[in-house]
Amino acid sequence: MNTAGPTPAPLDRAQLEAAVSAASLAPSILNSQPWQFRAEGDVIDVFAVPERSPSVLDPSGRETFLSLGAALLNLRLAVSAAGRMPGMQFLPSPEDRTHAARIRIGGPGAISELERPLYEAIPTRRSSRAPFTDERVPEEAFAHLQDAAAAEGGWLDPATGLHRVAVLEVLHEADGVQRADPVLVREIGRWTGDRDHPDVGIPPDSLGPRPRNPSATVRDLTLGASRDRPSAQFENSGLLAVLLTTGDTPADWLRGGLALERVLLTASSMGLSCGILSHGTEVVSLRPLVRDPSSRWRFPQLVLRLGHGPDMPATPRLPLSDVFELVG
């Protein structure tokens, strides 16, 4: 006796577009949105677009793949919210390094009660570059963020004591190294100043104020240029955390991006603000130094600042037609 139910119909165009739109709201390196989605039948393929990514800042493609991993989490959540079971495969075409992942749309399913708040947080999630208040992040809340990272195969270590001192030293040294590189300064300027395209990069309203205190833990993406921005006093004792993975290959970077976005969405769903301090891991020689000695066998991917801060404006996104292709 055949007890299998009928084969569900493929997601329609509107459902696919909604899923890709959610994926496109993920954070990406300098909001470069270095992704392309192609849907055919019950498959959505996700590709890296290297020419849309800052090549000087990210020569290995590590941050590009972290960005793609973040988009993958949103895509997976959106497929679940559409009532289907998403299957995920990393690097499905070994001969094509830009083919980052494949989402296979399975049978009927439902988004879990744990993941529904994450899906609902996708449109309002922001990367904060504003000062935080002195209100501390509760230990229970941070434990939830650690669980979020672990659910995607990542680790989130708090930076406390001597580890925090070391992370702060790396962040300030990395900022100095990047400011001293004129080629890098010009590249970052093309994504934060006179942007080549109005729908990519970080507009002035999303840069946040200039830090008034030299010890601020925020990243100044203008690398010291004022751009007529107001200044503000930033917190000196906010919570810092390091996101790590067990390996350091493109597949691990995708996992790191999944873990990153799950942490960010979890934080947003709890009313926390989160800033991404990626410069601490962009300078190759300094990257290992943000790792706590107890995590010496893991690879740091990003430093995060967590706390309570004001809402940030949304950064622009490319039109769906620029990042999505429906085949057949």
Summary of the structure (lengths in Angstrom):
residues: 328
radius of gyration: 19.5
end to end distance: 34.8
largest distance: 73.2
contacts: 1081
relative contact order: 0.19
helix: 39%
strand: 19%
